[in-house]
Amino acid sequence: MSATEVLARYAARSSDETLSGHVLHHAKRAVVDWYASLYPGLDAPAVQALESVLADDLDRGAARLALGRAATPRAAALIQGTAAHAAEVDDSFRDAMYHPGAATIAAALAAAQSVGANGLAFLRGVVVGYEVSTRIGVAMGRSHYKYWHNTGTMGTFGAAAAAGVLLGLDEASFAHALAMAGTFAAGLQQAFRSEAMAKPLHAGRAAESGLLAAQLAARGVRSSLDILDGEGGLGQAMSKEADWSRLGATLGEDFHITRLTFKNHIGCGHAFPAVDGALELRRQHGFTHRDIDRIHLRVYQAALDIAPHVSPRNADQARFSLHYMVASALVHGSVRLSAFSPERLNDPATRELMQRLTKALDPEIDAGFPGRRAARVDVTLRDGRCFTHFQPDRKGDPELPLSDAELGEKLIELASPVIGADPARALLDRLWALDQSKELP
């Protein structure tokens, strides 16, 4: 069997299998986090531009956007997949180096709305989308992540699988949907190493492309089933060490959706171990940013590559700046949405502290990537005292998870400025009851 056929067999059979309460609960956690990520992204420039460009696909169609506007399913997937990644606060699955929620849930929701599915069917699609796409991401390995943005590439498969469940694809059609997703998969990291406005579009395009692949497969369109593991397939073209040998080994038994990371800060997740470590040192020793003479960060390679900006010029660059995020956390105590306001971006205390921060690759920490995201933080104070802290995980990783209450607070914090506190709480209640609901949120 080809890799797409292995995955399709699991995906098609999952439509008739009962998901455990444990897995359903984690699926609801993923959806809660998706909505928390969605609302602060709705006013992002890329999302606003999309709504203008896609005007012909709005105010009509079987799907609807979060604020109630009607849309065609593909437009809804594109817009909301983009919005859910725009604020840099969406979930991740470490081993696949991938933010699965933005594209997968956007496509699942659009597909579910288009067929009038209930909450349980929607959650089932979400689970399958996560399980299929994260396994492809793991198989593609670290070399894929060197140049490709996995949220764009792997997200296409998550969207296709989730939509395929909602559209009721059989095993053969499912395989062709995944095969088509393989020809649509795209997204280069270079798009956000100097600028970041295009980055969330990778997630939106993945949501749209995956949904389109499932829609075409439902109408009999076929594609090359060896698109993943063929001699000219995705593995050969986009990776140096793709390994498909264990692709289906734990499907339906070990659910990746139960081991997600949910962000506790805003911005690039590769900066979070250093942020957490710096804040822990401050907590332990009681110093303030005024007491610091210098800071040295020891991190893994991806943190240097993807959060490189030493002196960010705007909010987009600041979200991908180890210097800015660590300094802002030490000056202000956290890195929330307000950290990227114009006032905070130009805060003299933060900018001054950034000048005293250095960073370097730590080979031992790098060897643990992607399975662990760690950092070592060294702080020297003006009075000569020196402190060091090894941060093995990030708050929000499976080892240090956000509780259900913390996840709910995240949604209320990020959604309330857009829809109001009471509607945000009502939405949260509906999301926790999705598996019992005949209607979608």
C-alpha positions in Angstrom: 0.0 0.0 0.0 1.1 3.5 -0.7 1.4 6.0 2.2 -1.7 7.8 1.2 -3.6 4.5 1.1 -2.4 3.6 4.7 -3.7 6.9 5.9 -6.9 6.7 3.9 -7.8 3.3 5.4 -7.6 4.7 8.9 -9.4 7.9 8.0 -12.3 6.1 6.3 -12.8 3.6 9.1 -12.7 6.2 11.7 -16.1 7.5 10.6 -17.7 4.4 12.2 -15.5 4.1 15.3 -16.3 5.5 18.7 -13.8 8.0 20.1 -13.0 7.8 23.8 -14.1 10.6 26.1 -10.4 11.3 26.7 -9.8 11.9 23.0 -13.0 13.9 22.5 -12.0 16.1 25.5 -8.6 16.9 23.9 -10.4 17.6 20.6 -12.5 20.1 22.3 -9.4 21.7 23.9 -8.0 22.1 20.4 -11.2 23.8 19.2 -11.2 26.1 22.3 -7.7 27.1 21.5 -8.5 27.6 17.8 -11.2 30.1 18.6 -8.9 31.8 21.1 -6.4 32.2 18.2 -9.0 33.2 15.6 -10.5 36.3 17.2 -7.3 38.4 17.6 -6.4 37.5 14.0 -9.5 38.8 12.5 -8.2 42.4 12.1 -4.8 41.4 10.8 -3.9 43.2 7.5 -3.8 39.9 5.5 -7.2 38.9 6.7 -8.7 42.3 5.9 -7.2 42.1 2.5 -8.6 38.6 1.9 -12.1 39.7 2.8 -11.8 42.5 0.3 -10.4 40.3 -2.5 -12.9 37.6 -1.8 -15.9 39.9 -1.7 -17.7 37.9 -4.5 -17.5 34.8 -2.2 -19.0 36.6 0.9 -22.6 37.2 1.9 -23.6 34.0 0.2 -22.7 30.3 0.5 -23.2 27.5 3.0 -20.5 28.5 5.5 -20.3 31.5 7.8 -17.5 33.4 9.4 -17.0 33.8 13.1 -18.7 37.2 13.2 -21.8 35.8 11.4 -21.1 36.7 7.7 -22.1 34.1 5.2 -19.3 32.7 2.9 -18.6 30.0 0.5 -16.9 27.1 2.3 -13.6 27.6 0.5 -13.6 31.3 1.3 -14.4 30.6 4.9 -11.6 28.1 5.2 -9.1 30.5 3.6 -10.1 33.5 5.7 -10.4 31.8 9.0 -7.4 29.6 8.5 -5.4 32.8 7.9 -6.9 34.5 10.9 -6.3 31.6 13.3 -2.5 31.8 12.5 -2.2 35.6 12.2 -1.7 36.5 15.9 0.9 33.7 16.5 -1.0 32.2 19.4 -2.2 28.9 17.8 -1.4 25.3 18.9 1.4 23.1 17.8 2.5 19.5 17.7 6.2 19.5 18.4 7.3 16.3 16.7 5.9 17.4 13.4 7.2 21.0 13.8 3.7 22.1 12.9 0.7 24.2 14.0 -2.1 21.8 13.1 -5.1 23.7 14.3 -5.3 26.8 12.1 -5.8 25.0 8.8 -7.3 21.7 10.0 -10.1 23.2 12.1 -10.8 26.0 9.6 -11.4 23.4 6.9 -13.3 21.1 9.2 -15.7 23.9 10.3 -16.3 25.1 6.7 -17.0 21.5 5.6 -19.2 20.8 8.6 -21.3 23.9 7.9 -21.6 23.0 4.3 -23.2 19.7 5.0 -25.1 20.6 8.2 -23.0 18.3 10.5 -23.4 18.2 14.2 -20.8 18.9 16.8 -19.6 15.3 17.2 -19.1 14.8 13.5 -17.1 18.1 13.4 -14.9 16.9 16.3 -14.4 13.6 14.6 -13.1 15.4 11.5 -10.8 17.5 13.6 -9.3 14.4 15.3 -8.7 12.6 11.9 -7.1 15.8 10.4 -4.7 16.1 13.3 -3.8 12.4 13.3 -3.1 12.2 9.6 -1.2 15.4 9.1 1.0 15.1 12.2 2.2 11.7 11.1 3.1 13.0 7.7 5.0 15.8 9.4 6.9 13.4 11.7 7.8 11.2 8.7 9.1 14.2 6.7 11.7 14.9 9.4 13.7 17.9 10.5 15.2 18.6 7.0 11.8 19.5 5.6 11.5 22.2 8.3 14.8 23.7 7.2 13.1 25.5 4.3 9.4 24.6 4.3 6.8 26.1 6.6 5.1 22.9 7.9 1.9 24.8 8.8 1.5 25.4 5.1 2.7 22.0 3.8 1.4 19.6 6.5 -1.7 21.8 7.1 -2.9 20.9 3.6 -3.2 17.3 4.6 -4.8 18.1 7.9 -7.5 20.2 6.1 -8.0 17.5 3.4 -8.4 14.7 6.0 -10.7 16.7 8.3 -12.9 17.8 5.3 -12.9 14.2 3.9 -14.5 12.9 7.1 -17.2 15.6 7.0 -17.9 15.0 3.3 -18.2 11.2 3.9 -15.4 10.1 1.6 -14.9 6.4 1.2 -11.4 4.8 1.4 -10.5 5.2 -2.3 -11.7 8.8 -2.5 -9.9 9.6 0.7 -6.6 8.4 -0.7 -7.1 10.6 -3.8 -8.0 13.6 -1.6 -4.7 13.1 0.3 -2.8 12.6 -3.0 -4.2 15.9 -4.3 -3.3 17.6 -1.1 0.3 16.5 -1.7 0.4 18.4 -5.0 -1.1 21.5 -3.4 1.2 21.6 -0.3 3.4 24.7 -0.1 4.8 27.4 2.1 8.4 28.6 2.3 10.0 29.9 5.5 11.7 32.6 3.6 8.3 34.3 3.4 8.6 35.3 7.0 12.3 35.5 7.8 12.4 39.1 6.7 8.6 39.9 6.7 5.7 38.1 8.3 2.5 39.4 6.7 2.4 36.5 4.2 3.0 33.9 6.9 -0.6 33.4 8.1 -1.7 33.0 4.4 0.2 29.7 4.4 -2.3 28.3 7.0 -5.3 29.8 5.1 -4.2 28.4 1.8 -3.6 25.1 3.4 -7.2 25.1 4.7 -8.6 26.1 1.4 -6.4 23.7 -0.6 -7.2 20.7 1.6 -10.9 21.4 1.5 -10.7 21.7 -2.3 -8.9 18.4 -2.5 -11.6 16.7 -0.5 -14.3 18.3 -2.6 -12.7 17.2 -5.8 -12.1 13.7 -4.6 -15.8 13.5 -3.6 -16.6 14.1 -7.3 -14.3 11.4 -8.6 -11.1 13.4 -9.4 -8.1 11.1 -9.0 -4.4 11.8 -8.3 -1.2 9.9 -7.9 -1.5 7.7 -4.8 2.3 7.6 -4.4 2.6 11.3 -4.1 4.2 10.9 -0.6 6.5 8.0 -1.0 7.0 7.8 -4.8 10.5 8.4 -6.3 9.4 11.9 -7.4 7.0 12.5 -4.4 6.9 14.8 -1.5 9.4 12.8 0.6 12.1 12.9 -2.1 11.4 16.5 -3.2 11.0 18.2 0.2 13.1 16.1 2.7 16.4 14.4 3.1 15.3 11.7 5.5 11.6 11.1 4.9 10.7 7.7 6.5 7.3 6.2 5.8 8.0 2.8 7.5 6.0 3.5 10.6 3.4 5.9 9.2 0.4 3.9 10.3 1.9 2.0 13.2 -0.1 3.7 16.0 -3.0 5.2 14.1 -6.2 4.9 16.1 -4.3 3.9 19.2 -1.9 6.7 20.1 -3.7 10.0 19.5 -1.4 12.9 18.8 -4.2 15.4 19.5 -3.8 14.5 23.2 -0.2 15.8 23.2 -0.5 19.3 21.8 1.2 22.5 22.9 -1.0 25.5 23.6 0.7 28.8 23.7 1.0 30.7 26.9 2.6 33.7 25.3 2.0 35.6 22.0 4.6 35.3 19.3 7.0 32.7 17.9 6.9 29.5 20.0 10.7 29.0 19.5 11.2 32.0 21.8 9.1 30.7 24.6 11.7 28.5 26.4 13.9 31.5 26.7 11.0 33.7 27.9 9.9 31.1 30.5 13.5 30.7 31.7 14.1 34.4 32.0 10.9 34.9 34.0 11.7 31.9 36.2 15.1 33.4 37.0 13.5 36.8 37.9 11.0 34.9 40.1 13.6 32.9 41.9 16.0 35.8 42.6 13.8 38.8 42.8 15.8 41.1 40.4 14.3 43.6 38.0 15.3 44.5 34.5 17.1 47.6 35.9 19.5 45.2 37.8 20.6 43.3 34.7 24.0 43.9 33.2 23.7 41.3 30.5 21.7 38.2 29.4 23.0 35.3 27.3 20.6 32.8 25.7 21.6 29.3 24.7 19.0 27.8 22.3 18.4 25.3 19.5 19.0 26.1 15.8 15.4 26.7 14.8 15.1 29.5 17.4 18.0 31.3 15.9 16.7 30.8 12.3 13.1 31.7 12.9 13.3 34.3 15.6 16.4 36.1 14.4 15.5 39.8 14.5 17.9 41.7 16.8 16.2 45.1 16.4 12.7 44.5 15.0 11.2 47.4 13.1 7.5 46.4 13.5 5.1 44.1 15.3 5.5 41.3 12.7 9.3 41.2 13.2 8.9 41.6 17.0 6.9 38.3 17.1 9.9 36.6 15.6 12.6 38.2 17.8 14.2 36.4 20.7 15.8 39.7 21.7 12.5 41.5 21.9 10.3 38.8 23.4 12.8 38.0 26.3 13.5 41.7 27.0 9.8 42.6 26.9 8.9 39.8 29.3 11.6 40.9 31.8 10.5 44.6 31.6 6.7 44.1 31.6 6.3 40.6 33.1 4.6 38.9 30.2 4.3 38.8 26.4 0.6 39.3 25.6 -1.1 41.1 22.7 -0.2 44.5 24.2 3.5 43.6 23.8 3.1 44.4 20.1 1.4 47.7 20.3 3.4 50.7 18.9 4.0 52.1 22.4 5.4 48.8 23.7 7.5 48.2 20.6 9.3 51.5 21.1 9.5 51.2 24.9 13.0 52.6 25.9 13.5 50.2 28.7 12.9 47.2 26.5 15.0 48.5 23.7 17.9 49.3 26.1 17.8 45.8 27.6 17.8 44.2 24.1 21.2 45.8 23.5 22.6 43.7 26.4 21.3 40.4 25.2 23.3 37.8 23.3 22.3 34.3 22.0 24.1 31.2 20.7 23.5 27.7 19.6 23.7 25.0 22.3 24.5 21.7 20.6 23.0 19.6 23.5 19.7 21.5 23.4 19.7 21.4 19.6 20.0 17.6 19.7 16.7 17.4 21.6 14.8 19.3 18.9 12.0 18.8 17.8 10.9 16.5 20.7 11.9 19.0 23.3 12.0 22.8 23.1 14.5 24.0 25.7 16.7 27.0 26.5 19.4 27.9 29.0 19.3 31.5 30.3 22.4 33.2 31.9 21.9 36.5 33.7 24.6 38.7 35.1 23.5 41.5 37.4 25.2 44.9 37.8 26.3 43.9 41.3 28.3 41.0 39.8 26.0 38.1 40.8 25.4 35.5 38.1 22.5 33.2 37.7 21.7 30.4 35.2 18.5 28.4 34.5 17.8 25.5 32.3 14.3 25.5 31.0 13.5 22.0 29.6 10.0 22.7 28.3 7.6 25.6 27.7 4.6 26.4 29.7 1.8 24.9 27.6 3.8 21.9 26.4 2.5 18.4 27.3 4.9 18.3 30.2 3.7 21.7 31.6 0.1 21.8 30.1 -2.4 24.6 30.4 -5.3 23.4 32.4 -8.8 23.6 31.0 -9.5 26.6 33.1 -6.3 28.4 31.8 -7.3 27.5 28.2 -10.8 28.9 28.8 -9.2 32.1 30.3 -7.1 32.4 27.1 -10.2 32.3 24.9 -12.0 34.9 27.1 -9.0 37.2 27.2 -8.5 37.1 23.4 -12.1 36.9 22.2 -13.6 39.5 24.6 -12.1 42.6 22.9 -13.8 41.4 19.7 -17.2 40.0 20.7 -17.5 41.0 24.4 -16.9 39.1 27.6 -20.4 37.6 28.0 -20.6 36.3 24.4 -17.0 34.9 24.8 -18.1 33.0 28.0 -21.2 31.7 26.2 -19.1 30.5 23.3 -16.7 28.7 25.7 -19.6 26.9 27.3 -20.9 25.8 23.8 -17.4 24.6 22.8 -17.1 22.4 25.9 -20.5 20.8 25.0 -19.8 20.3 21.3 -19.9 16.5 21.4 -23.5 16.8 22.7 -24.6 19.6 20.3 -26.7 19.3 17.2 -25.5 22.7 16.0 -22.1 24.1 15.4 -20.9 27.3 17.2 
